[in-house]
Amino acid sequence: MRQAIEPGKSSVQATPPSPSKSGIISADTHPDLLQESHQRSAAFGLDANAAPDFTALSHQQLSLAIEQNRSLHAYALPVMETLYEQICDTHSMVVLTDAKGHILHAFGDNDFLQKAERVAIQPGVNWAESSKGTNAIGTALAEQSPVLIHAGDHYLKANHFLTCSAAPIFDHQGHVVGVLDVTGDYRSYHKHTMALVRMSAQMIENQLFSAAFEDAITLHFHSRPEFIGTLMEGIASFTPGGRFLSANRSALFQLGLPLTALQSHTFSSLFGLPVSALLDHYRAAASQFLSLTVPGGVRVSARAELKLSQSFASYLPPPLSASSRPAASKPQAQQSSGLAALKAGDATVAALINKVGKVLGRDIPILITGETGSGKELLAQAIHQDSPRSQAPFVAVNCASIPETLIESELFGYEDGAFTGARKKGNVGKILQAHGGTLFLDEIGDMPLNMQARLLRVLQERTVTPLGSNKSVPVDITVICATHRNLRELIGKNAFRDDLYYRLNGLVLKLPPLRERTDIAALIRNILAELSSTGFTVAPDVMQLFQQHAWPGNLRQLNNLLRTAVIMADEAHEIRYEHLPEDFLEEAGALPQKPVHAEASQPTPVTGKLQDMELNAIQRALQEHGGNVSAAARSLGVSRNTIYRKAHH
């Protein structure tokens, strides 16, 4: 259960940490730009002492804004969830806005959300500078650059308790389409937050970019091949004939040219290779990276993603049949069984996978349970990959991340003109997208009751009726569901339909949390092998820490942690303590406590001063618990942040 840090309960005055310089716009790095923002705020007629303005979009207007930003919203939500898992329990929240500054989605720690609502940080409210003065979201939109606004740097005094790190999100044309922001209590400022926000914004941008062109050749490249598939990769798209379309920011940096200058280029003028040679490479079903030269003479490794129309696609070979596949091919060996790849040595997981193998292709519904982040979608993908439907689509829907106002159109689709703001050509919907394949409904326990009834009808009748249509379309799907909630309890509370439960409850698979698995070391080796081809290892003391940690975020937390650590370790190729984020070390009770350890054996004598009494109690608790901050905090009934703040005061 999350606990709030209650301000004002101690006579010890905590000094807010000052954000460090990191190449972003902040009071430390660009005081002139911050002053200009304050001047703009005053010019807008805003009163710095004014009470918060709660004016917000209506429910219908907010639904329309989300629909108008459908792609941004869809690609941002999973990234926001991953970002939140890295900052949870830090008195913070994650916010997504559109290009006008309207908040589209926000979630975070329950204790902080209550404080945030008091200053109107909630969906539908506008946080542009014209509405809220200098703040990270509004100033990021105005400057089109990452912005950190800390405590008293906010224009409105009502917002001085906040620290906010925001990064604009750009589309493939270089236009700002929204802002990703982490807002928290100013006393919980963390220097890594902005880096996480910027990385997350870039992830969203790369996904938006990859989805922007339906008939194109998209090149993924970098001078270091191990960075292909990571945030550092350059991405550039070309028409099937080779004309340049667009590039992400990493590609612009590697090519050494601005987007406007690239518009006159072609694939061959940029990489010294005709586009026909690229197609020949893939026509020969070659799997190795291409070696190309960018302007300036730098050699890069590259792989291409081909989304071509039928006329161009016919130039490429048909998929290899089972009889023509090379038996000794390493990639094919890896693809032979998705389920086998999940076996890393844990007996519980192995038994679970053996059960799945017995029902593959038998049209038995599968329900996966387990804690958040324990790998439910990974298991669902592996089941699909090993099933007779593996060549058909696998379509995943997170029922908890889609607003209730949109989940019906997202699942069932809609026809042209079905509602205000709908796409002109309609939307086929996730169920029909999965035709012939697998529909994965994650967090099925969060599906609204009226949607449960419609889903049950689809499963019974094997037809789906899009919104605005009176025609039922036949659909052939297998359904895998997952949840971290107890569906039987929800049935007892009339929050989940019992008839749907029994329809979905064929084989129930309960994934163990990471802390209960015996194969953590093997999992870490497998993840590192996927993240980098250069052979990263983990220092023995760090591996011991990993094996002892409780992992509240399970596999997702481990994966994100290792991804960050690999980037921080860079050429060291060994992950050590200094490569781990401080918030993880704090969670694991492994932060160095220099001032405390130096005096732990000699606690401060009790004096009549309240400060000395508090410090003495903290030092005794740390001594009793071997320097474990989390255990000491629990024994004193305070938060970890309180321990750090008072111990270092």
Secondary structure as GFF3:
##gff-version 3
##sequence-region A 1 649
A	DSSP	alpha_helix	31	43	.	.	.	ID=ss1
A	DSSP	alpha_helix	59	68	.	.	.	ID=ss2
A	DSSP	alpha_helix	70	87	.	.	.	ID=ss3
A	DSSP	beta_strand	92	98	.	.	.	ID=ss4
A	DSSP	beta_strand	103	108	.	.	.	ID=ss5
A	DSSP	alpha_helix	110	117	.	.	.	ID=ss6
A	DSSP	alpha_helix	129	132	.	.	.	ID=ss7
A	DSSP	alpha_helix	136	143	.	.	.	ID=ss8
A	DSSP	beta_strand	147	150	.	.	.	ID=ss9
A	DSSP	three_ten_helix	151	153	.	.	.	ID=ss10
A	DSSP	three_ten_helix	157	159	.	.	.	ID=ss11
A	DSSP	beta_strand	162	170	.	.	.	ID=ss12
A	DSSP	beta_strand	176	185	.	.	.	ID=ss13
A	DSSP	three_ten_helix	186	188	.	.	.	ID=ss14
A	DSSP	alpha_helix	193	210	.	.	.	ID=ss15
A	DSSP	beta_strand	216	222	.	.	.	ID=ss16
A	DSSP	three_ten_helix	225	227	.	.	.	ID=ss17
A	DSSP	beta_strand	234	238	.	.	.	ID=ss18
A	DSSP	beta_strand	244	247	.	.	.	ID=ss19
A	DSSP	alpha_helix	249	255	.	.	.	ID=ss20
A	DSSP	alpha_helix	259	262	.	.	.	ID=ss21
A	DSSP	alpha_helix	267	271	.	.	.	ID=ss22
A	DSSP	alpha_helix	275	283	.	.	.	ID=ss23
A	DSSP	beta_strand	290	293	.	.	.	ID=ss24
A	DSSP	beta_strand	299	307	.	.	.	ID=ss25
A	DSSP	alpha_helix	310	313	.	.	.	ID=ss26
A	DSSP	alpha_helix	330	335	.	.	.	ID=ss27
A	DSSP	alpha_helix	338	341	.	.	.	ID=ss28
A	DSSP	alpha_helix	347	359	.	.	.	ID=ss29
A	DSSP	beta_strand	366	369	.	.	.	ID=ss30
A	DSSP	alpha_helix	376	386	.	.	.	ID=ss31
A	DSSP	beta_strand	394	398	.	.	.	ID=ss32
A	DSSP	alpha_helix	404	412	.	.	.	ID=ss33
A	DSSP	alpha_helix	430	433	.	.	.	ID=ss34
A	DSSP	beta_strand	438	442	.	.	.	ID=ss35
A	DSSP	three_ten_helix	444	446	.	.	.	ID=ss36
A	DSSP	alpha_helix	449	461	.	.	.	ID=ss37
A	DSSP	beta_strand	463	464	.	.	.	ID=ss38
A	DSSP	beta_strand	473	474	.	.	.	ID=ss39
A	DSSP	beta_strand	478	483	.	.	.	ID=ss40
A	DSSP	alpha_helix	487	492	.	.	.	ID=ss41
A	DSSP	alpha_helix	498	504	.	.	.	ID=ss42
A	DSSP	beta_strand	507	510	.	.	.	ID=ss43
A	DSSP	three_ten_helix	514	516	.	.	.	ID=ss44
A	DSSP	alpha_helix	520	531	.	.	.	ID=ss45
A	DSSP	beta_strand	537	538	.	.	.	ID=ss46
A	DSSP	alpha_helix	540	548	.	.	.	ID=ss47
A	DSSP	alpha_helix	554	569	.	.	.	ID=ss48
A	DSSP	three_ten_helix	570	572	.	.	.	ID=ss49
A	DSSP	beta_strand	574	575	.	.	.	ID=ss50
A	DSSP	three_ten_helix	577	579	.	.	.	ID=ss51
A	DSSP	alpha_helix	582	587	.	.	.	ID=ss52
A	DSSP	alpha_helix	594	599	.	.	.	ID=ss53
A	DSSP	alpha_helix	610	624	.	.	.	ID=ss54
A	DSSP	alpha_helix	629	636	.	.	.	ID=ss55
A	DSSP	alpha_helix	640	647	.	.	.	ID=ss56
###
